[in-house]
């Protein structure tokens, strides 16, 4: 079973909200998943992650999608405070 870390869409029409999940690659985008690892709200640019679990899944061979990879890089770099 190949595991991917990817986004699962939630929210309503025109109000997107995503969960970051570890899922079998054969499962549909918004369907079955193994574990919820965090959330991302693109409208408010809010990212919440359980970093220990993400590192665990990456350590056992899970592959992150392109979008999740960008979000993980953004979470690692410190952001400048807005004035």
mmCIF file of the N, C-alpha and C atoms, coordinates in Angstrom:
data_MODEL
# 
_entry.id   MODEL 
# 
loop_
_atom_site.group_PDB 
_atom_site.id 
_atom_site.type_symbol 
_atom_site.label_atom_id 
_atom_site.label_alt_id 
_atom_site.label_comp_id 
_atom_site.label_asym_id 
_atom_site.label_entity_id 
_atom_site.label_seq_id 
_atom_site.pdbx_PDB_ins_code 
_atom_site.Cartn_x 
_atom_site.Cartn_y 
_atom_site.Cartn_z 
_atom_site.occupancy 
_atom_site.B_iso_or_equiv 
_atom_site.pdbx_formal_charge 
_atom_site.auth_seq_id 
_atom_site.auth_comp_id 
_atom_site.auth_asym_id 
_atom_site.auth_atom_id 
_atom_site.pdbx_PDB_model_num 
ATOM 1   N N  . UNK A 1 1  ? 0.851   -1.174 0.000  1.00 0.00 ? 1  UNK A N  1 
ATOM 2   C CA . UNK A 1 1  ? 0.000   0.000  0.000  1.00 0.00 ? 1  UNK A CA 1 
ATOM 3   C C  . UNK A 1 1  ? 0.897   1.237  0.000  1.00 0.00 ? 1  UNK A C  1 
ATOM 4   N N  . UNK A 1 2  ? 0.772   2.057  -1.022 1.00 0.00 ? 2  UNK A N  1 
ATOM 5   C CA . UNK A 1 2  ? 1.529   3.297  -1.112 1.00 0.00 ? 2  UNK A CA 1 
ATOM 6   C C  . UNK A 1 2  ? 0.749   4.410  -0.431 1.00 0.00 ? 2  UNK A C  1 
ATOM 7   N N  . UNK A 1 3  ? 1.408   5.081  0.510  1.00 0.00 ? 3  UNK A N  1 
ATOM 8   C CA . UNK A 1 3  ? 0.754   6.146  1.264  1.00 0.00 ? 3  UNK A CA 1 
ATOM 9   C C  . UNK A 1 3  ? 1.236   7.495  0.751  1.00 0.00 ? 3  UNK A C  1 
ATOM 10  N N  . UNK A 1 4  ? 0.290   8.407  0.561  1.00 0.00 ? 4  UNK A N  1 
ATOM 11  C CA . UNK A 1 4  ? 0.600   9.764  0.146  1.00 0.00 ? 4  UNK A CA 1 
ATOM 12  C C  . UNK A 1 4  ? 0.066   10.724 1.196  1.00 0.00 ? 4  UNK A C  1 
ATOM 13  N N  . UNK A 1 5  ? 0.785   11.811 1.407  1.00 0.00 ? 5  UNK A N  1 
ATOM 14  C CA . UNK A 1 5  ? 0.290   12.896 2.243  1.00 0.00 ? 5  UNK A CA 1 
ATOM 15  C C  . UNK A 1 5  ? -0.257  13.927 1.275  1.00 0.00 ? 5  UNK A C  1 
ATOM 16  N N  . UNK A 1 6  ? -1.548  14.204 1.378  1.00 0.00 ? 6  UNK A N  1 
ATOM 17  C CA . UNK A 1 6  ? -2.195  15.075 0.410  1.00 0.00 ? 6  UNK A CA 1 
ATOM 18  C C  . UNK A 1 6  ? -3.329  15.858 1.058  1.00 0.00 ? 6  UNK A C  1 
ATOM 19  N N  . UNK A 1 7  ? -3.952  16.710 0.253  1.00 0.00 ? 7  UNK A N  1 
ATOM 20  C CA . UNK A 1 7  ? -5.059  17.523 0.729  1.00 0.00 ? 7  UNK A CA 1 
ATOM 21  C C  . UNK A 1 7  ? -6.382  16.811 0.470  1.00 0.00 ? 7  UNK A C  1 
ATOM 22  N N  . UNK A 1 8  ? -7.294  16.918 1.440  1.00 0.00 ? 8  UNK A N  1 
ATOM 23  C CA . UNK A 1 8  ? -8.665  16.434 1.275  1.00 0.00 ? 8  UNK A CA 1 
ATOM 24  C C  . UNK A 1 8  ? -9.565  17.645 1.434  1.00 0.00 ? 8  UNK A C  1 
ATOM 25  N N  . UNK A 1 9  ? -10.337 17.948 0.420  1.00 0.00 ? 9  UNK A N  1 
ATOM 26  C CA . UNK A 1 9  ? -11.155 19.150 0.449  1.00 0.00 ? 9  UNK A CA 1 
ATOM 27  C C  . UNK A 1 9  ? -12.354 19.002 1.378  1.00 0.00 ? 9  UNK A C  1 
ATOM 28  N N  . UNK A 1 10 ? -12.596 20.071 2.112  1.00 0.00 ? 10 UNK A N  1 
ATOM 29  C CA . UNK A 1 10 ? -13.781 20.194 2.958  1.00 0.00 ? 10 UNK A CA 1 
ATOM 30  C C  . UNK A 1 10 ? -14.316 21.594 2.716  1.00 0.00 ? 10 UNK A C  1 
ATOM 31  N N  . UNK A 1 11 ? -15.300 22.000 3.454  1.00 0.00 ? 11 UNK A N  1 
ATOM 32  C CA . UNK A 1 11 ? -15.853 23.332 3.242  1.00 0.00 ? 11 UNK A CA 1 
ATOM 33  C C  . UNK A 1 11 ? -16.961 23.289 2.210  1.00 0.00 ? 11 UNK A C  1 
ATOM 34  N N  . UNK A 1 12 ? -17.481 24.475 1.911  1.00 0.00 ? 12 UNK A N  1 
ATOM 35  C CA . UNK A 1 12 ? -18.608 24.559 0.993  1.00 0.00 ? 12 UNK A CA 1 
ATOM 36  C C  . UNK A 1 12 ? -18.171 25.157 -0.332 1.00 0.00 ? 12 UNK A C  1 
ATOM 37  N N  . UNK A 1 13 ? -19.145 25.331 -1.212 1.00 0.00 ? 13 UNK A N  1 
ATOM 38  C CA . UNK A 1 13 ? -18.883 25.902 -2.515 1.00 0.00 ? 13 UNK A CA 1 
ATOM 39  C C  . UNK A 1 13 ? -18.309 27.309 -2.360 1.00 0.00 ? 13 UNK A C  1 
ATOM 40  N N  . UNK A 1 14 ? -17.203 27.566 -3.017 1.00 0.00 ? 14 UNK A N  1 
ATOM 41  C CA . UNK A 1 14 ? -16.504 28.850 -3.011 1.00 0.00 ? 14 UNK A CA 1 
ATOM 42  C C  . UNK A 1 14 ? -15.915 29.233 -1.657 1.00 0.00 ? 14 UNK A C  1 
ATOM 43  N N  . UNK A 1 15 ? -15.912 28.314 -0.694 1.00 0.00 ? 15 UNK A N  1 
ATOM 44  C CA . UNK A 1 15 ? -15.276 28.545 0.606  1.00 0.00 ? 15 UNK A CA 1 
ATOM 45  C C  . UNK A 1 15 ? -14.414 27.310 0.906  1.00 0.00 ? 15 UNK A C  1 
ATOM 46  N N  . UNK A 1 16 ? -13.261 27.194 0.245  1.00 0.00 ? 16 UNK A N  1 
ATOM 47  C CA . UNK A 1 16 ? -12.463 25.979 0.407  1.00 0.00 ? 16 UNK A CA 1 
ATOM 48  C C  . UNK A 1 16 ? -11.789 25.908 1.775  1.00 0.00 ? 16 UNK A C  1 
ATOM 49  N N  . UNK A 1 17 ? -11.640 24.685 2.248  1.00 0.00 ? 17 UNK A N  1 
ATOM 50  C CA . UNK A 1 17 ? -10.952 24.376 3.481  1.00 0.00 ? 17 UNK A CA 1 
ATOM 51  C C  . UNK A 1 17 ? -10.384 22.982 3.273  1.00 0.00 ? 17 UNK A C  1 
ATOM 52  N N  . UNK A 1 18 ? -9.138  22.773 3.617  1.00 0.00 ? 18 UNK A N  1 
ATOM 53  C CA . UNK A 1 18 ? -8.503  21.495 3.323  1.00 0.00 ? 18 UNK A CA 1 
ATOM 54  C C  . UNK A 1 18 ? -7.977  20.847 4.587  1.00 0.00 ? 18 UNK A C  1 
ATOM 55  N N  . UNK A 1 19 ? -8.071  19.535 4.629  1.00 0.00 ? 19 UNK A N  1 
ATOM 56  C CA . UNK A 1 19 ? -7.418  18.741 5.663  1.00 0.00 ? 19 UNK A CA 1 
ATOM 57  C C  . UNK A 1 19 ? -6.181  18.111 5.035  1.00 0.00 ? 19 UNK A C  1 
ATOM 58  N N  . UNK A 1 20 ? -5.104  18.086 5.770  1.00 0.00 ? 20 UNK A N  1 
ATOM 59  C CA . UNK A 1 20 ? -3.893  17.407 5.320  1.00 0.00 ? 20 UNK A CA 1 
ATOM 60  C C  . UNK A 1 20 ? -3.957  16.005 5.913  1.00 0.00 ? 20 UNK A C  1 
ATOM 61  N N  . UNK A 1 21 ? -3.964  15.006 5.037  1.00 0.00 ? 21 UNK A N  1 
ATOM 62  C CA . UNK A 1 21 ? -4.184  13.628 5.477  1.00 0.00 ? 21 UNK A CA 1 
ATOM 63  C C  . UNK A 1 21 ? -3.137  12.696 4.891  1.00 0.00 ? 21 UNK A C  1 
ATOM 64  N N  . UNK A 1 22 ? -2.943  11.589 5.583  1.00 0.00 ? 22 UNK A N  1 
ATOM 65  C CA . UNK A 1 22 ? -2.173  10.466 5.058  1.00 0.00 ? 22 UNK A CA 1 
ATOM 66  C C  . UNK A 1 22 ? -3.209  9.485  4.517  1.00 0.00 ? 22 UNK A C  1 
ATOM 67  N N  . UNK A 1 23 ? -3.107  9.162  3.229  1.00 0.00 ? 23 UNK A N  1 
ATOM 68  C CA . UNK A 1 23 ? -4.117  8.314  2.591  1.00 0.00 ? 23 UNK A CA 1 
ATOM 69  C C  . UNK A 1 23 ? -3.460  7.344  1.626  1.00 0.00 ? 23 UNK A C  1 
ATOM 70  N N  . UNK A 1 24 ? -4.138  6.239  1.405  1.00 0.00 ? 24 UNK A N  1 
ATOM 71  C CA . UNK A 1 24 ? -3.730  5.302  0.368  1.00 0.00 ? 24 UNK A CA 1 
ATOM 72  C C  . UNK A 1 24 ? -3.888  6.022  -0.977 1.00 0.00 ? 24 UNK A C  1 
ATOM 73  N N  . UNK A 1 25 ? -2.934  5.872  -1.853 1.00 0.00 ? 25 UNK A N  1 
ATOM 74  C CA . UNK A 1 25 ? -2.968  6.607  -3.120 1.00 0.00 ? 25 UNK A CA 1 
ATOM 75  C C  . UNK A 1 25 ? -4.173  6.254  -3.975 1.00 0.00 ? 25 UNK A C  1 
ATOM 76  N N  . UNK A 1 26 ? -4.798  5.111  -3.740 1.00 0.00 ? 26 UNK A N  1 
ATOM 77  C CA . UNK A 1 26 ? -5.951  4.695  -4.545 1.00 0.00 ? 26 UNK A CA 1 
ATOM 78  C C  . UNK A 1 26 ? -7.262  5.311  -4.060 1.00 0.00 ? 26 UNK A C  1 
ATOM 79  N N  . UNK A 1 27 ? -7.255  5.910  -2.877 1.00 0.00 ? 27 UNK A N  1 
ATOM 80  C CA . UNK A 1 27 ? -8.472  6.520  -2.335 1.00 0.00 ? 27 UNK A CA 1 
ATOM 81  C C  . UNK A 1 27 ? -8.770  7.833  -3.037 1.00 0.00 ? 27 UNK A C  1 
ATOM 82  N N  . UNK A 1 28 ? -10.048 8.202  -3.162 1.00 0.00 ? 28 UNK A N  1 
ATOM 83  C CA . UNK A 1 28 ? -10.392 9.472  -3.796 1.00 0.00 ? 28 UNK A CA 1 
ATOM 84  C C  . UNK A 1 28 ? -9.965  10.663 -2.945 1.00 0.00 ? 28 UNK A C  1 
ATOM 85  N N  . UNK A 1 29 ? -9.880  11.827 -3.560 1.00 0.00 ? 29 UNK A N  1 
ATOM 86  C CA . UNK A 1 29 ? -9.365  13.038 -2.912 1.00 0.00 ? 29 UNK A CA 1 
ATOM 87  C C  . UNK A 1 29 ? -10.064 13.371 -1.609 1.00 0.00 ? 29 UNK A C  1 
ATOM 88  N N  . UNK A 1 30 ? -11.365 13.359 -1.592 1.00 0.00 ? 30 UNK A N  1 
ATOM 89  C CA . UNK A 1 30 ? -12.094 13.711 -0.382 1.00 0.00 ? 30 UNK A CA 1 
ATOM 90  C C  . UNK A 1 30 ? -12.597 12.502 0.371  1.00 0.00 ? 30 UNK A C  1 
ATOM 91  N N  . UNK A 1 31 ? -12.081 11.341 0.048  1.00 0.00 ? 31 UNK A N  1 
ATOM 92  C CA . UNK A 1 31 ? -12.615 10.102 0.609  1.00 0.00 ? 31 UNK A CA 1 
ATOM 93  C C  . UNK A 1 31 ? -11.832 9.573  1.791  1.00 0.00 ? 31 UNK A C  1 
ATOM 94  N N  . UNK A 1 32 ? -11.659 8.285  1.780  1.00 0.00 ? 32 UNK A N  1 
ATOM 95  C CA . UNK A 1 32 ? -11.071 7.565  2.896  1.00 0.00 ? 32 UNK A CA 1 
ATOM 96  C C  . UNK A 1 32 ? -9.622  7.966  3.124  1.00 0.00 ? 32 UNK A C  1 
ATOM 97  N N  . UNK A 1 33 ? -9.231  8.076  4.397  1.00 0.00 ? 33 UNK A N  1 
ATOM 98  C CA . UNK A 1 33 ? -7.849  8.395  4.731  1.00 0.00 ? 33 UNK A CA 1 
ATOM 99  C C  . UNK A 1 33 ? -7.431  7.597  5.953  1.00 0.00 ? 33 UNK A C  1 
ATOM 100 N N  . UNK A 1 34 ? -6.127  7.536  6.196  1.00 0.00 ? 34 UNK A N  1 
ATOM 101 C CA . UNK A 1 34 ? -5.589  6.774  7.310  1.00 0.00 ? 34 UNK A CA 1 
ATOM 102 C C  . UNK A 1 34 ? -5.530  7.627  8.570  1.00 0.00 ? 34 UNK A C  1 
ATOM 103 N N  . UNK A 1 35 ? -5.002  8.857  8.419  1.00 0.00 ? 35 UNK A N  1 
ATOM 104 C CA . UNK A 1 35 ? -4.835  9.724  9.580  1.00 0.00 ? 35 UNK A CA 1 
ATOM 105 C C  . UNK A 1 35 ? -4.901  11.179 9.152  1.00 0.00 ? 35 UNK A C  1 
ATOM 106 N N  . UNK A 1 36 ? -5.521  12.020 9.966  1.00 0.00 ? 36 UNK A N  1 
ATOM 107 C CA . UNK A 1 36 ? -5.564  13.462 9.718  1.00 0.00 ? 36 UNK A CA 1 
ATOM 108 C C  . UNK A 1 36 ? -4.332  14.090 10.375 1.00 0.00 ? 36 UNK A C  1 
ATOM 109 N N  . UNK A 1 37 ? -3.560  14.846 9.580  1.00 0.00 ? 37 UNK A N  1 
ATOM 110 C CA . UNK A 1 37 ? -2.302  15.406 10.057 1.00 0.00 ? 37 UNK A CA 1 
ATOM 111 C C  . UNK A 1 37 ? -2.365  16.905 10.296 1.00 0.00 ? 37 UNK A C  1 
ATOM 112 N N  . UNK A 1 38 ? -3.368  17.569 9.765  1.00 0.00 ? 38 UNK A N  1 
ATOM 113 C CA . UNK A 1 38 ? -3.473  19.005 9.963  1.00 0.00 ? 38 UNK A CA 1 
ATOM 114 C C  . UNK A 1 38 ? -4.548  19.596 9.080  1.00 0.00 ? 38 UNK A C  1 
ATOM 115 N N  . UNK A 1 39 ? -4.589  20.935 9.071  1.00 0.00 ? 39 UNK A N  1 
ATOM 116 C CA . UNK A 1 39 ? -5.567  21.640 8.255  1.00 0.00 ? 39 UNK A CA 1 
ATOM 117 C C  . UNK A 1 39 ? -4.894  22.823 7.578  1.00 0.00 ? 39 UNK A C  1 
ATOM 118 N N  . UNK A 1 40 ? -5.520  23.292 6.499  1.00 0.00 ? 40 UNK A N  1 
ATOM 119 C CA . UNK A 1 40 ? -5.051  24.475 5.776  1.00 0.00 ? 40 UNK A CA 1 
ATOM 120 C C  . UNK A 1 40 ? -6.260  25.261 5.305  1.00 0.00 ? 40 UNK A C  1 
ATOM 121 N N  . UNK A 1 41 ? -6.295  26.535 5.671  1.00 0.00 ? 41 UNK A N  1 
ATOM 122 C CA . UNK A 1 41 ? -7.351  27.440 5.237  1.00 0.00 ? 41 UNK A CA 1 
ATOM 123 C C  . UNK A 1 41 ? -6.724  28.457 4.288  1.00 0.00 ? 41 UNK A C  1 
ATOM 124 N N  . UNK A 1 42 ? -6.872  28.282 2.970  1.00 0.00 ? 42 UNK A N  1 
ATOM 125 C CA . UNK A 1 42 ? -6.221  29.182 2.017  1.00 0.00 ? 42 UNK A CA 1 
ATOM 126 C C  . UNK A 1 42 ? -6.785  30.598 2.024  1.00 0.00 ? 42 UNK A C  1 
ATOM 127 N N  . UNK A 1 43 ? -8.013  30.771 2.490  1.00 0.00 ? 43 UNK A N  1 
ATOM 128 C CA . UNK A 1 43 ? -8.605  32.112 2.505  1.00 0.00 ? 43 UNK A CA 1 
ATOM 129 C C  . UNK A 1 43 ? -7.963  32.988 3.571  1.00 0.00 ? 43 UNK A C  1 
ATOM 130 N N  . UNK A 1 44 ? -7.584  32.392 4.702  1.00 0.00 ? 44 UNK A N  1 
ATOM 131 C CA . UNK A 1 44 ? -6.950  33.162 5.769  1.00 0.00 ? 44 UNK A CA 1 
ATOM 132 C C  . UNK A 1 44 ? -5.461  32.864 5.881  1.00 0.00 ? 44 UNK A C  1 
ATOM 133 N N  . UNK A 1 45 ? -4.944  31.984 5.020  1.00 0.00 ? 45 UNK A N  1 
ATOM 134 C CA . UNK A 1 45 ? -3.538  31.555 5.044  1.00 0.00 ? 45 UNK A CA 1 
ATOM 135 C C  . UNK A 1 45 ? -3.141  31.000 6.408  1.00 0.00 ? 45 UNK A C  1 
ATOM 136 N N  . UNK A 1 46 ? -3.992  30.130 6.954  1.00 0.00 ? 46 UNK A N  1 
ATOM 137 C CA . UNK A 1 46 ? -3.723  29.510 8.244  1.00 0.00 ? 46 UNK A CA 1 
ATOM 138 C C  . UNK A 1 46 ? -3.391  28.039 8.019  1.00 0.00 ? 46 UNK A C  1 
ATOM 139 N N  . UNK A 1 47 ? -2.243  27.629 8.541  1.00 0.00 ? 47 UNK A N  1 
ATOM 140 C CA . UNK A 1 47 ? -1.775  26.250 8.406  1.00 0.00 ? 47 UNK A CA 1 
ATOM 141 C C  . UNK A 1 47 ? -1.554  25.674 9.800  1.00 0.00 ? 47 UNK A C  1 
ATOM 142 N N  . UNK A 1 48 ? -2.216  24.579 10.120 1.00 0.00 ? 48 UNK A N  1 
ATOM 143 C CA . UNK A 1 48 ? -2.032  23.868 11.391 1.00 0.00 ? 48 UNK A CA 1 
ATOM 144 C C  . UNK A 1 48 ? -1.550  22.469 11.065 1.00 0.00 ? 48 UNK A C  1 
ATOM 145 N N  . UNK A 1 49 ? -0.425  22.056 11.664 1.00 0.00 ? 49 UNK A N  1 
ATOM 146 C CA . UNK A 1 49 ? 0.149   20.744 11.400 1.00 0.00 ? 49 UNK A CA 1 
ATOM 147 C C  . UNK A 1 49 ? 0.519   20.039 12.692 1.00 0.00 ? 49 UNK A C  1 
ATOM 148 N N  . UNK A 1 50 ? 0.396   18.718 12.684 1.00 0.00 ? 50 UNK A N  1 
ATOM 149 C CA . UNK A 1 50 ? 0.991   17.893 13.720 1.00 0.00 ? 50 UNK A CA 1 
ATOM 150 C C  . UNK A 1 50 ? 2.333   17.446 13.149 1.00 0.00 ? 50 UNK A C  1 
ATOM 151 N N  . UNK A 1 51 ? 3.343   18.257 13.379 1.00 0.00 ? 51 UNK A N  1 
ATOM 152 C CA . UNK A 1 51 ? 4.646   18.065 12.730 1.00 0.00 ? 51 UNK A CA 1 
ATOM 153 C C  . UNK A 1 51 ? 5.265   16.704 13.046 1.00 0.00 ? 51 UNK A C  1 
ATOM 154 N N  . UNK A 1 52 ? 5.074   16.206 14.266 1.00 0.00 ? 52 UNK A N  1 
ATOM 155 C CA . UNK A 1 52 ? 5.643   14.905 14.636 1.00 0.00 ? 52 UNK A CA 1 
ATOM 156 C C  . UNK A 1 52 ? 5.047   13.791 13.782 1.00 0.00 ? 52 UNK A C  1 
ATOM 157 N N  . UNK A 1 53 ? 3.740   13.832 13.550 1.00 0.00 ? 53 UNK A N  1 
ATOM 158 C CA . UNK A 1 53 ? 3.101   12.794 12.738 1.00 0.00 ? 53 UNK A CA 1 
ATOM 159 C C  . UNK A 1 53 ? 3.478   12.911 11.264 1.00 0.00 ? 53 UNK A C  1 
ATOM 160 N N  . UNK A 1 54 ? 3.621   14.141 10.773 1.00 0.00 ? 54 UNK A N  1 
ATOM 161 C CA . UNK A 1 54 ? 4.063   14.331 9.387  1.00 0.00 ? 54 UNK A CA 1 
ATOM 162 C C  . UNK A 1 54 ? 5.462   13.747 9.215  1.00 0.00 ? 54 UNK A C  1 
ATOM 163 N N  . UNK A 1 55 ? 6.353   14.037 10.162 1.00 0.00 ? 55 UNK A N  1 
ATOM 164 C CA . UNK A 1 55 ? 7.710   13.489 10.094 1.00 0.00 ? 55 UNK A CA 1 
ATOM 165 C C  . UNK A 1 55 ? 7.698   11.964 10.182 1.00 0.00 ? 55 UNK A C  1 
ATOM 166 N N  . UNK A 1 56 ? 6.799   11.418 10.988 1.00 0.00 ? 56 UNK A N  1 
ATOM 167 C CA . UNK A 1 56 ? 6.676   9.956  11.080 1.00 0.00 ? 56 UNK A CA 1 
ATOM 168 C C  . UNK A 1 56 ? 6.311   9.359  9.723  1.00 0.00 ? 56 UNK A C  1 
ATOM 169 N N  . UNK A 1 57 ? 5.278   9.909  9.088  1.00 0.00 ? 57 UNK A N  1 
ATOM 170 C CA . UNK A 1 57 ? 4.832   9.351  7.813  1.00 0.00 ? 57 UNK A CA 1 
ATOM 171 C C  . UNK A 1 57 ? 5.889   9.518  6.730  1.00 0.00 ? 57 UNK A C  1 
ATOM 172 N N  . UNK A 1 58 ? 6.561   10.658 6.714  1.00 0.00 ? 58 UNK A N  1 
ATOM 173 C CA . UNK A 1 58 ? 7.633   10.832 5.737  1.00 0.00 ? 58 UNK A CA 1 
ATOM 174 C C  . UNK A 1 58 ? 8.780   9.860  6.014  1.00 0.00 ? 58 UNK A C  1 
ATOM 175 N N  . UNK A 1 59 ? 9.020   9.563  7.294  1.00 0.00 ? 59 UNK A N  1 
ATOM 176 C CA . UNK A 1 59 ? 10.082  8.633  7.671  1.00 0.00 ? 59 UNK A CA 1 
ATOM 177 C C  . UNK A 1 59 ? 9.800   7.203  7.267  1.00 0.00 ? 59 UNK A C  1 
ATOM 178 N N  . UNK A 1 60 ? 8.532   6.814  7.214  1.00 0.00 ? 60 UNK A N  1 
ATOM 179 C CA . UNK A 1 60 ? 8.204   5.437  6.831  1.00 0.00 ? 60 UNK A CA 1 
ATOM 180 C C  . UNK A 1 60 ? 7.938   5.308  5.336  1.00 0.00 ? 60 UNK A C  1 
ATOM 181 N N  . UNK A 1 61 ? 8.157   6.391  4.574  1.00 0.00 ? 61 UNK A N  1 
ATOM 182 C CA . UNK A 1 61 ? 8.101   6.273  3.127  1.00 0.00 ? 61 UNK A CA 1 
ATOM 183 C C  . UNK A 1 61 ? 6.920   6.904  2.436  1.00 0.00 ? 61 UNK A C  1 
ATOM 184 N N  . UNK A 1 62 ? 6.095   7.643  3.149  1.00 0.00 ? 62 UNK A N  1 
ATOM 185 C CA . UNK A 1 62 ? 4.968   8.314  2.492  1.00 0.00 ? 62 UNK A CA 1 
ATOM 186 C C  . UNK A 1 62 ? 5.492   9.440  1.602  1.00 0.00 ? 62 UNK A C  1 
ATOM 187 N N  . UNK A 1 63 ? 4.815   9.679  0.505  1.00 0.00 ? 63 UNK A N  1 
ATOM 188 C CA . UNK A 1 63 ? 5.196   10.743 -0.421 1.00 0.00 ? 63 UNK A CA 1 
ATOM 189 C C  . UNK A 1 63 ? 4.225   11.902 -0.278 1.00 0.00 ? 63 UNK A C  1 
ATOM 190 N N  . UNK A 1 64 ? 4.756   13.105 -0.186 1.00 0.00 ? 64 UNK A N  1 
ATOM 191 C CA . UNK A 1 64 ? 3.909   14.294 -0.083 1.00 0.00 ? 64 UNK A CA 1 
ATOM 192 C C  . UNK A 1 64 ? 3.576   14.786 -1.489 1.00 0.00 ? 64 UNK A C  1 
ATOM 193 N N  . UNK A 1 65 ? 2.348   15.262 -1.673 1.00 0.00 ? 65 UNK A N  1 
ATOM 194 C CA . UNK A 1 65 ? 1.961   15.841 -2.957 1.00 0.00 ? 65 UNK A CA 1 
ATOM 195 C C  . UNK A 1 65 ? 2.712   17.161 -3.143 1.00 0.00 ? 65 UNK A C  1 
ATOM 196 N N  . UNK A 1 66 ? 2.679   17.698 -4.353 1.00 0.00 ? 66 UNK A N  1 
ATOM 197 C CA . UNK A 1 66 ? 3.382   18.949 -4.639 1.00 0.00 ? 66 UNK A CA 1 
ATOM 198 C C  . UNK A 1 66 ? 2.895   20.084 -3.746 1.00 0.00 ? 66 UNK A C  1 
ATOM 199 N N  . UNK A 1 67 ? 1.595   20.211 -3.597 1.00 0.00 ? 67 UNK A N  1 
ATOM 200 C CA . UNK A 1 67 ? 1.032   21.293 -2.783 1.00 0.00 ? 67 UNK A CA 1 
ATOM 201 C C  . UNK A 1 67 ? 1.404   21.118 -1.320 1.00 0.00 ? 67 UNK A C  1 
ATOM 202 N N  . UNK A 1 68 ? 1.323   19.904 -0.818 1.00 0.00 ? 68 UNK A N  1 
ATOM 203 C CA . UNK A 1 68 ? 1.680   19.666 0.577  1.00 0.00 ? 68 UNK A CA 1 
ATOM 204 C C  . UNK A 1 68 ? 3.166   19.912 0.785  1.00 0.00 ? 68 UNK A C  1 
ATOM 205 N N  . UNK A 1 69 ? 3.997   19.562 -0.179 1.00 0.00 ? 69 UNK A N  1 
ATOM 206 C CA . UNK A 1 69 ? 5.431   19.835 -0.061 1.00 0.00 ? 69 UNK A CA 1 
ATOM 207 C C  . UNK A 1 69 ? 5.686   21.334 0.075  1.00 0.00 ? 69 UNK A C  1 
ATOM 208 N N  . UNK A 1 70 ? 4.985   22.141 -0.726 1.00 0.00 ? 70 UNK A N  1 
ATOM 209 C CA . UNK A 1 70 ? 5.134   23.593 -0.616 1.00 0.00 ? 70 UNK A CA 1 
ATOM 210 C C  . UNK A 1 70 ? 4.663   24.101 0.743  1.00 0.00 ? 70 UNK A C  1 
ATOM 211 N N  . UNK A 1 71 ? 3.564   23.558 1.242  1.00 0.00 ? 71 UNK A N  1 
ATOM 212 C CA . UNK A 1 71 ? 3.065   23.969 2.550  1.00 0.00 ? 71 UNK A CA 1 
ATOM 213 C C  . UNK A 1 71 ? 4.038   23.582 3.661  1.00 0.00 ? 71 UNK A C  1 
ATOM 214 N N  . UNK A 1 72 ? 4.659   22.411 3.559  1.00 0.00 ? 72 UNK A N  1 
ATOM 215 C CA . UNK A 1 72 ? 5.625   21.981 4.565  1.00 0.00 ? 72 UNK A CA 1 
ATOM 216 C C  . UNK A 1 72 ? 6.861   22.872 4.557  1.00 0.00 ? 72 UNK A C  1 
ATOM 217 N N  . UNK A 1 73 ? 7.313   23.256 3.358  1.00 0.00 ? 73 UNK A N  1 
ATOM 218 C CA . UNK A 1 73 ? 8.458   24.176 3.283  1.00 0.00 ? 73 UNK A CA 1 
ATOM 219 C C  . UNK A 1 73 ? 8.099   25.519 3.889  1.00 0.00 ? 73 UNK A C  1 
ATOM 220 N N  . UNK A 1 74 ? 6.886   25.999 3.631  1.00 0.00 ? 74 UNK A N  1 
ATOM 221 C CA . UNK A 1 74 ? 6.445   27.275 4.183  1.00 0.00 ? 74 UNK A CA 1 
ATOM 222 C C  . UNK A 1 74 ? 6.364   27.195 5.710  1.00 0.00 ? 74 UNK A C  1 
ATOM 223 N N  . UNK A 1 75 ? 5.959   26.046 6.240  1.00 0.00 ? 75 UNK A N  1 
ATOM 224 C CA . UNK A 1 75 ? 5.843   25.887 7.687  1.00 0.00 ? 75 UNK A CA 1 
ATOM 225 C C  . UNK A 1 75 ? 7.218   25.854 8.368  1.00 0.00 ? 75 UNK A C  1 
ATOM 226 N N  . UNK A 1 76 ? 8.243   25.427 7.660  1.00 0.00 ? 76 UNK A N  1 
ATOM 227 C CA . UNK A 1 76 ? 9.584   25.361 8.241  1.00 0.00 ? 76 UNK A CA 1 
ATOM 228 C C  . UNK A 1 76 ? 10.265  26.714 8.281  1.00 0.00 ? 76 UNK A C  1 
ATOM 229 N N  . UNK A 1 77 ? 9.973   27.585 7.323  1.00 0.00 ? 77 UNK A N  1 
ATOM 230 C CA . UNK A 1 77 ? 10.653  28.869 7.287  1.00 0.00 ? 77 UNK A CA 1 
ATOM 231 C C  . UNK A 1 77 ? 9.925   29.856 8.182  1.00 0.00 ? 77 UNK A C  1 
ATOM 232 N N  . UNK A 1 78 ? 10.688  30.599 8.998  1.00 0.00 ? 78 UNK A N  1 
ATOM 233 C CA . UNK A 1 78 ? 10.043  31.593 9.846  1.00 0.00 ? 78 UNK A CA 1 
ATOM 234 C C  . UNK A 1 78 ? 9.514   32.747 8.996  1.00 0.00 ? 78 UNK A C  1 
ATOM 235 N N  . UNK A 1 79 ? 8.350   33.227 9.351  1.00 0.00 ? 79 UNK A N  1 
ATOM 236 C CA . UNK A 1 79 ? 7.754   34.315 8.604  1.00 0.00 ? 79 UNK A CA 1 
ATOM 237 C C  . UNK A 1 79 ? 8.022   35.629 9.319  1.00 0.00 ? 79 UNK A C  1 
ATOM 238 N N  . UNK A 1 80 ? 8.091   36.694 8.542  1.00 0.00 ? 80 UNK A N  1 
ATOM 239 C CA . UNK A 1 80 ? 8.287   38.012 9.120  1.00 0.00 ? 80 UNK A CA 1 
ATOM 240 C C  . UNK A 1 80 ? 6.968   38.524 9.646  1.00 0.00 ? 80 UNK A C  1 
ATOM 241 N N  . UNK A 1 81 ? 6.979   39.165 10.819 1.00 0.00 ? 81 UNK A N  1 
ATOM 242 C CA . UNK A 1 81 ? 5.719   39.709 11.329 1.00 0.00 ? 81 UNK A CA 1 
ATOM 243 C C  . UNK A 1 81 ? 5.223   40.834 10.455 1.00 0.00 ? 81 UNK A C  1 
ATOM 244 N N  . UNK A 1 82 ? 3.896   40.872 10.262 1.00 0.00 ? 82 UNK A N  1 
ATOM 245 C CA . UNK A 1 82 ? 3.303   41.935 9.467  1.00 0.00 ? 82 UNK A CA 1 
ATOM 246 C C  . UNK A 1 82 ? 3.126   43.169 10.343 1.00 0.00 ? 82 UNK A C  1 
ATOM 247 N N  . UNK A 1 83 ? 3.468   44.312 9.796  1.00 0.00 ? 83 UNK A N  1 
ATOM 248 C CA . UNK A 1 83 ? 3.372   45.557 10.559 1.00 0.00 ? 83 UNK A CA 1 
ATOM 249 C C  . UNK A 1 83 ? 2.102   46.284 10.250 1.00 0.00 ? 83 UNK A C  1 
# 
